Amino acid sequence: MPTSKCPWVALLLLACQAQLTAQSFPQDLLGLNFSGNAFGVNSRAGHGTLLGATGRTGYNGAARVGNSIYACAQVGTLPPLQFFLDRIDDETGQATRLFPLSMDLRGMAGTANGTLYAVAQGSPSDTLVRVNVSNGAIAVVGPIGFSAVQGLTERSGRLYGWDLTAGLLQINANTGAGTDVNPNVGTNGVAIQFLTTMLDGRLIGGQNTLFEVDPATGVPDSLGSGQYNDLRAGEERFGVLYTFGTGCAGVSMTLAGVPQSPGTVTTTSIGHDPVSLGSVQIGFSDRNFRNFPLPMLLDNLLGTVGCFAYAGPDIGLTAFTSGIGVMNVVVSVPAGMQGLVFHVQHISLSNSPGGLAFSNGGTVRVRL
């Protein structure tokens, strides 16, 4: 990443009195429902946006192995049922059918060493299995000891599952045996059909509402819902660009390019004053900057109207607007930065209240 600094913006932000807003809607989670729709979901607020149809139906679980998201799909609602392994595109949610499966798989979990685990439905116990992503072959690990396990994920080298009666389980990857994390809690009355682990370690699950689950106690905490239903699979997204929030003084920003390493991303904003000094702020968190929560409302300090800081200024690049008020800056992503997540925002001097104009925020999630 570039290393030039723009300290005047950093000083402004450090002086701000922060005010949280509900304007940020980053879609950092890919959700699939049984009907075959794909959604971009905000893993912190629970809001979702329809990305489109996957082209397939019957999804019951998904997990990332290496650079790819794999999902298990059920075809039909009455016996004889068919089951398939699909690959899902991070950005669009489009499905590519790969192989038939010999078992009815539900929750799936990918591990750091490239193993795809899944839960095979059974009675009197569900079974932990391994799935070969090269041909769809299934190897049995062992019985879990619970019969309604729908979610599965790996976190810190351990497998966790969600049982519709018992709640959060720890599952032995070598034997398949499941242990109830907290028998006193159960499901706590919530509906969870999938589990996934975010890059920051948060254990996320849900169906019609998104929850963060405490891995130590098994207690789920509601994050929110909206614009999706019956999610059966969820996995963190990479290789995507998106904008969030709103700009002020008539400024708005878009992102373009392929978020890969090495590669470039073009950030473009319109609505600035012509030929003005500006800055592109690059931050590695959209949640806080030096203990100040983001987004920050800047109006009380700067005299602006409806202006927010969306990206902490870990890196600042000096920029200028064109004669028609366009700021266009190409941001380089160096080699070796697969999986990097960063956030951008444009700022310029302006004749608007407070003398500054701020764009909306943008997020780049570099391909793994």
C-alpha positions in Angstrom: 0.0 0.0 0.0 1.2 3.6 -0.5 2.8 5.3 2.5 2.4 9.0 2.0 0.7 10.9 4.8 -1.9 13.6 5.0 -1.6 14.6 8.7 -4.1 17.5 8.6 -7.0 15.1 8.2 -5.7 12.8 10.9 -5.5 15.7 13.4 -9.1 16.7 12.6 -10.3 13.2 13.3 -8.4 12.8 16.5 -10.0 16.0 17.8 -13.5 14.9 17.0 -16.2 14.0 19.5 -17.5 10.7 18.0 -21.1 10.0 17.4 -22.2 6.5 16.2 -24.6 6.3 13.3 -26.6 3.5 11.6 -25.6 4.5 8.1 -22.9 1.9 7.5 -24.1 -1.2 5.6 -21.0 -3.2 4.6 -22.0 -6.6 3.1 -19.1 -8.6 4.4 -21.1 -11.9 4.7 -22.5 -14.0 1.9 -25.8 -15.7 2.9 -27.6 -18.4 1.0 -31.2 -19.5 1.6 -33.0 -22.7 0.8 -34.9 -21.1 -2.0 -31.6 -20.4 -3.8 -31.1 -16.7 -3.3 -27.8 -15.1 -2.4 -27.6 -12.1 0.0 -24.9 -9.7 1.1 -25.3 -9.3 4.9 -23.8 -6.9 7.3 -22.2 -9.1 10.0 -22.4 -6.5 12.7 -25.9 -5.0 12.2 -27.6 -8.0 10.5 -29.1 -6.1 7.6 -29.1 -7.8 4.2 -29.3 -7.0 0.5 -30.4 -9.4 -2.2 -27.5 -10.1 -4.6 -29.6 -12.3 -6.8 -30.5 -15.9 -7.6 -27.7 -18.5 -7.3 -29.2 -20.5 -10.2 -29.7 -23.5 -7.9 -31.9 -24.2 -4.9 -31.9 -26.3 -1.7 -28.9 -24.9 0.1 -28.2 -26.2 3.6 -24.6 -25.2 4.3 -21.5 -23.6 3.0 -17.8 -23.1 3.9 -14.7 -21.7 2.4 -11.8 -23.9 1.5 -8.8 -22.0 0.2 -10.1 -19.4 -2.3 -13.5 -21.0 -2.9 -16.8 -21.2 -1.1 -18.4 -24.6 -1.4 -22.1 -25.3 -0.6 -24.2 -28.4 -0.3 -27.6 -28.4 -2.1 -30.6 -30.6 -1.9 -32.7 -31.2 -5.0 -36.3 -32.2 -4.4 -38.5 -32.2 -1.3 -39.7 -35.8 -1.2 -37.7 -39.0 -1.6 -35.8 -39.9 -3.6 -33.7 -36.7 -2.9 -30.5 -35.8 -4.6 -27.6 -33.9 -3.1 -24.8 -31.9 -4.8 -21.7 -30.0 -4.0 -21.6 -26.5 -5.6 -19.1 -23.7 -5.8 -20.4 -20.2 -5.0 -19.0 -16.9 -6.3 -18.2 -14.4 -3.5 -19.3 -11.3 -5.4 -22.5 -12.4 -7.1 -23.6 -15.6 -5.3 -23.8 -17.4 -8.6 -23.5 -21.2 -8.2 -21.5 -23.7 -10.3 -22.6 -27.3 -9.9 -19.6 -29.6 -9.2 -20.4 -33.2 -8.0 -23.2 -35.3 -6.7 -23.0 -36.2 -3.0 -23.9 -39.5 -1.4 -25.3 -38.0 1.8 -27.6 -35.3 3.0 -25.2 -32.7 4.3 -26.0 -29.7 6.4 -23.5 -27.5 8.2 -20.1 -27.2 6.6 -16.7 -26.0 7.8 -13.4 -25.4 6.0 -10.1 -25.6 7.9 -6.8 -23.9 7.5 -5.2 -27.1 6.1 -7.8 -27.3 3.3 -10.2 -29.9 4.8 -13.9 -29.5 4.2 -15.9 -31.0 7.1 -19.7 -31.4 7.0 -22.6 -32.8 9.1 -24.5 -35.7 7.5 -28.0 -36.0 8.7 -28.8 -39.3 10.5 -30.7 -41.1 13.2 -30.2 -41.6 16.1 -27.1 -39.4 15.6 -25.8 -37.0 12.9 -22.3 -37.8 11.6 -19.2 -35.7 11.1 -17.7 -36.4 7.6 -15.0 -35.0 5.4 -15.8 -34.0 1.8 -13.2 -34.2 -1.0 -13.7 -31.0 -3.0 -12.0 -32.5 -6.0 -14.6 -35.2 -6.6 -17.3 -35.0 -3.9 -16.3 -38.2 -2.2 -17.3 -38.4 1.5 -15.3 -40.0 4.3 -17.0 -40.7 7.6 -15.3 -39.4 10.7 -17.8 -40.5 13.4 -21.1 -39.9 15.2 -21.7 -36.5 16.8 -24.1 -37.8 19.4 -26.7 -35.1 18.6 -29.4 -35.5 15.9 -30.3 -31.9 14.9 -26.9 -30.3 14.0 -27.4 -27.7 11.3 -24.4 -25.3 11.6 -20.7 -26.1 11.6 -17.6 -23.9 11.6 -13.9 -23.9 12.6 -12.7 -21.3 15.1 -9.2 -21.2 16.5 -8.5 -24.8 15.4 -11.7 -26.2 17.0 -14.9 -27.3 15.3 -18.2 -25.8 16.6 -21.7 -26.9 15.7 -25.2 -25.7 16.3 -27.8 -28.2 17.3 -31.5 -27.1 17.1 -32.1 -28.5 20.6 -28.8 -28.4 22.5 -27.4 -25.1 21.0 -23.7 -24.7 20.7 -21.5 -27.8 20.5 -17.8 -28.5 20.3 -17.1 -31.3 17.9 -14.0 -33.5 17.9 -12.5 -33.4 14.4 -10.8 -36.8 14.9 -13.8 -38.8 16.3 -16.8 -36.6 15.5 -18.0 -36.7 19.1 -19.9 -33.6 20.1 -20.0 -31.9 23.5 -22.6 -29.4 24.6 -20.7 -26.1 25.4 -23.3 -25.1 28.0 -26.1 -27.6 28.9 -27.8 -24.8 30.9 -28.4 -22.6 27.9 -29.5 -24.7 25.0 -30.6 -22.6 22.0 -31.8 -19.7 24.2 -35.0 -19.8 22.1 -33.4 -18.5 18.9 -33.4 -20.0 15.4 -30.0 -20.6 14.0 -29.4 -22.7 10.8 -25.8 -21.8 10.1 -22.5 -20.9 11.8 -19.5 -19.1 10.4 -16.4 -17.6 11.9 -15.3 -14.1 10.8 -11.7 -13.1 10.2 -11.8 -11.2 13.5 -12.8 -14.3 15.4 -16.5 -13.5 15.9 -18.8 -16.6 15.8 -21.8 -15.7 13.7 -25.0 -17.6 13.1 -28.6 -17.1 12.1 -31.6 -17.9 9.9 -34.1 -15.0 9.8 -32.0 -12.9 12.3 -28.3 -12.7 12.7 -26.7 -13.6 16.0 -23.2 -13.4 17.5 -22.6 -16.5 19.7 -20.3 -16.5 22.6 -18.0 -19.6 22.1 -17.4 -19.9 25.8 -21.0 -19.9 27.0 -23.0 -20.7 23.9 -25.2 -17.6 24.5 -26.4 -16.0 21.3 -26.8 -12.2 21.1 -29.1 -10.7 18.4 -27.5 -8.4 15.9 -30.4 -7.6 13.6 -32.3 -8.7 10.6 -33.9 -7.4 7.4 -34.2 -8.1 3.6 -33.5 -11.9 3.8 -35.2 -15.0 5.0 -34.4 -18.6 5.9 -30.6 -18.4 5.5 -29.1 -21.9 5.6 -25.5 -20.9 4.9 -23.2 -17.9 5.6 -19.6 -17.3 4.8 -17.3 -14.2 4.9 -16.9 -12.6 1.5 -13.6 -11.7 -0.2 -12.7 -10.4 -3.6 -15.5 -7.7 -3.4 -15.8 -4.0 -3.5 -18.7 -2.0 -2.0 -19.6 1.5 -0.8 -21.5 2.4 2.3 -22.9 5.4 4.1 -23.6 8.8 2.5 -21.4 11.7 1.5 -22.0 15.3 2.2 -21.9 18.6 0.2 -23.1 16.6 -2.8 -20.0 14.3 -3.0 -20.4 10.6 -3.7 -17.7 7.9 -4.4 -17.6 4.7 -6.4 -15.1 1.9 -6.5 -14.0 -0.1 -9.6 -11.4 -2.8 -10.4 -10.6 -6.3 -9.4 -9.7 -6.5 -5.7 -6.7 -8.9 -6.0 -3.1 -8.9 -4.9 -1.2 -7.6 -6.7 -3.6 -5.3 -8.3 -5.2 -1.9 -8.3 -8.6 -0.4 -7.3 -9.8 2.9 -8.7 -11.6 5.2 -6.4 -13.7 8.0 -8.1 -15.8 10.7 -6.5 -17.9 13.4 -8.1 -19.6 16.6 -6.8 -16.4 18.3 -5.5 -15.6 21.9 -6.2 -13.4 22.2 -9.3 -9.6 22.1 -9.0 -9.5 21.7 -5.2 -7.0 20.2 -2.8 -8.1 16.9 -1.4 -7.1 13.6 0.2 -7.8 9.9 0.0 -8.0 8.4 3.4 -7.2 4.7 3.8 -8.0 2.9 7.0 -7.8 -0.7 8.2 -10.9 -0.5 10.3 -14.4 0.9 9.7 -15.2 0.5 13.4 -12.7 2.7 15.2 -9.6 4.8 14.9 -7.4 5.2 17.9 -10.2 4.5 20.3 -12.7 6.8 18.5 -15.6 4.8 17.1 -16.5 5.1 13.4 -18.5 6.4 11.7 -17.8 9.8 13.2 -20.2 12.8 12.9 -17.9 15.7 12.1 -20.5 18.6 12.1 -20.1 19.8 15.6 -16.3 20.2 15.2 -16.0 21.4 11.6 -19.3 23.2 11.0 -20.2 20.9 8.2 -23.7 19.6 7.5 -24.2 15.8 7.4 -20.5 14.9 7.1 -19.1 11.7 8.5 -15.6 10.1 8.8 -15.9 6.5 7.6 -12.3 5.4 7.3 -9.6 6.0 9.9 -6.6 7.8 8.3 -4.0 5.1 8.7 -2.7 6.2 5.3 -3.4 9.5 3.6 -2.8 10.3 -0.1 -2.9 13.9 -1.3 -5.1 14.3 -4.3 -6.7 17.1 -6.4 -10.1 17.4 -8.1 -10.4 18.0 -11.8 -11.9 21.0 -13.6 -15.3 19.4 -13.4 -15.0 18.4 -9.7 -14.0 14.7 -10.1 -11.4 13.1 -7.8 -9.9 9.9 -9.3 -7.2 8.0 -7.4 -5.8 4.6 -8.2 -4.9 2.6 -5.1 -2.3 -0.1 -5.5 -2.5 -3.4 -3.6 0.9 -5.0 -3.3 1.8 -8.6 -3.7 1.3 -10.8 -0.6 -1.8 -9.0 0.6 -4.4 -11.7 0.0 -7.3 -11.3 2.4 -6.5 -7.7 3.3 -9.5 -5.6 4.2 -9.3 -1.8 4.0 -11.6 1.2 3.7 -11.4 4.4 1.7 -12.9 7.9 1.7 -12.4 11.0 -0.3 -12.1 14.5 1.3 -11.7 17.9 -0.4 -11.7 21.6 0.3 -15.1 23.0 -0.5 -17.2 26.2 -0.5 -19.8 24.3 1.4 -20.4 24.8 5.2 -17.3 24.0 7.2 -15.1 24.3 4.1 -14.8 20.6 3.6 -16.6 17.9 1.6 -16.6 14.2 2.5 -17.6 11.3 0.4 -19.3 8.1 1.5 -17.1 5.2 2.5 -15.9 2.3 0.5 -14.5 -1.1 1.4 -12.0 -3.3 -0.4 -11.9 -7.0 0.5 -8.9 -8.5 -1.4 -9.2 -11.9 -2.8 -7.7 -14.8 -0.8 
